[in-house]
Amino acid sequence: MKEREVLLSGRQLTKVFGYGPNKTTAISDVSFDFHEGEIVSIVGESGSGKTTLAKMLMGLLKQTSGTIEYKGKPRRLNRYADRRAYWKDIQAIFQDPFASFNLFHRVEKLLTDCIKLQGLQLSPEMQVRKMKEACSFVNLKYEELYNKYPFELSGGQMQRLMIARIFMLRPKVLIADEPTSMVDACSRSTILDMLLKLRDENKMTIIFITHDVGLAYYVSDTLLIMEKGRVVESGDAERIILNPQHSYTIQLINDVPKIHSAWNLG
Ligand SMILES: Nc1ncnc2c1ncn2[C@@H]1O[C@H](COP(=O)(O)OP(=O)(O)OP(=O)(O)O)[C@@H](O)[C@H]1O
């Protein structure tokens, strides 16, 4: 198989919050290479630094030390034009879909904004066609939703709408921070399958942030296991799950509920 191109990489990244006695080292000496079309999960318990790392990758937080490279060059976000170009390529969906949308904008505006962000000049008919296509990709009906406000939608509909926006924006990298937290198991696997389909169609790199090692194994090519701000193990997902090397990884795997033994009360 042809070696995939490295798209986003980090070298010795460290992030320290606060000073003196209030100092917290959220990320400590973390390095990685994320490839084009790769699905990688960043897995760890609460407080292990996953969201901090995701925010640094997004360019929403500046690292205390270390470097981030995008497409083989040091990432620069000082100028507005640089940030705009970067955010065209890198998009995120977060745990709480209600926090991700402007609650005063109707669904139609939330979707037309994606067309504007891409800098496309389309006729009104073409715009509606694109929005309908994006909604049907995530099994939503545009006609039923376009006039609604986010608070008139269910959590699951909102999460689907977030994915419809990604379908329209077609970023090179998607950072998905627990994107299935608000839906039942059935919708959850549908959402994951939609993300996998987007990866296959667009060669999108997906960075999944989760505490659920079972879910990470289901969706990922590679894993980055984090404990207290450090990467304790990384590499091929199957290899890590079948043959974990670090005690923390073993503990995470053992903590996954076992369906059969759960009923063994004897
Ligand atoms: N803005 C901040 N100021 C100070 N400390 C912070 C800040 N953001 C995060 N931290 C600390 O950094 C550490 C890592 O937090 P982070 O949110 O990255 O963890 P996480 O793995 O995403 O957790 P969760 O799964 O609960 O979201 C924690 O100890 C947290 O208290």
The ligand as an SDF file (V2000), in Angstrom:
LIG
                    3D

 31 33  0  0  0  0  0  0  0  0999 V2000
   -8.2020   26.7510   30.7700 N   0  0  0  0  0  0  0  0  0  0  0  0
   -7.6480   25.9650   31.6910 C   0  0  0  0  0  0  0  0  0  0  0  0
   -7.0450   26.4930   32.7780 N   0  0  0  0  0  0  0  0  0  0  0  0
   -6.4660   25.6990   33.7060 C   0  0  0  0  0  0  0  0  0  0  0  0
   -6.4170   24.3540   33.6530 N   0  0  0  0  0  0  0  0  0  0  0  0
   -7.0040   23.7760   32.5990 C   0  0  0  0  0  0  0  0  0  0  0  0
   -7.6540   24.5300   31.5620 C   0  0  0  0  0  0  0  0  0  0  0  0
   -8.1480   23.6690   30.6220 N   0  0  0  0  0  0  0  0  0  0  0  0
   -7.8280   22.4250   31.0670 C   0  0  0  0  0  0  0  0  0  0  0  0
   -7.1520   22.4830   32.2330 N   0  0  0  0  0  0  0  0  0  0  0  0
   -6.5970   21.3270   32.9990 C   0  0  0  0  0  0  0  0  0  0  0  0
   -5.8320   20.5550   32.1010 O   0  0  0  0  0  0  0  0  0  0  0  0
   -6.0170   19.1520   32.3670 C   0  0  0  0  0  0  0  0  0  0  0  0
   -6.4940   18.4660   31.0870 C   0  0  0  0  0  0  0  0  0  0  0  0
   -7.8290   18.9090   30.7710 O   0  0  0  0  0  0  0  0  0  0  0  0
   -8.5950   18.4750   29.4440 P   0  0  0  0  0  0  0  0  0  0  0  0
   -9.8890   19.2090   29.4150 O   0  0  0  0  0  0  0  0  0  0  0  0
   -7.6840   18.6480   28.2880 O   0  0  0  0  0  0  0  0  0  0  0  0
   -8.8380   16.9210   29.7120 O   0  0  0  0  0  0  0  0  0  0  0  0
   -9.7640   15.8890   28.9290 P   0  0  0  0  0  0  0  0  0  0  0  0
   -8.9660   14.6450   28.7860 O   0  0  0  0  0  0  0  0  0  0  0  0
  -10.2970   16.5090   27.6940 O   0  0  0  0  0  0  0  0  0  0  0  0
  -10.9640   15.6620   29.9650 O   0  0  0  0  0  0  0  0  0  0  0  0
  -12.5370   15.3470   29.6710 P   0  0  0  0  0  0  0  0  0  0  0  0
  -12.5940   13.9510   29.1010 O   0  0  0  0  0  0  0  0  0  0  0  0
  -13.1270   15.4140   31.0650 O   0  0  0  0  0  0  0  0  0  0  0  0
  -13.0500   16.4110   28.7640 O   0  0  0  0  0  0  0  0  0  0  0  0
   -6.9970   19.0590   33.5270 C   0  0  0  0  0  0  0  0  0  0  0  0
   -6.2610   18.8930   34.7140 O   0  0  0  0  0  0  0  0  0  0  0  0
   -7.7020   20.4090   33.4910 C   0  0  0  0  0  0  0  0  0  0  0  0
   -8.1230   20.7660   34.7880 O   0  0  0  0  0  0  0  0  0  0  0  0
  1  2  1  0
  2  3  1  0
  2  7  2  0
  3  4  2  0
  4  5  1  0
  5  6  2  0
  6  7  1  0
  6 10  1  0
  7  8  1  0
  8  9  2  0
  9 10  1  0
 10 11  1  0
 11 12  1  0
 11 30  1  0
 12 13  1  0
 13 14  1  0
 13 28  1  0
 14 15  1  0
 15 16  1  0
 16 17  2  0
 16 18  1  0
 16 19  1  0
 19 20  1  0
 20 21  2  0
 20 22  1  0
 20 23  1  0
 23 24  1  0
 24 25  2  0
 24 26  1  0
 24 27  1  0
 28 29  1  0
 28 30  1  0
 30 31  1  0
M  END
$$$$
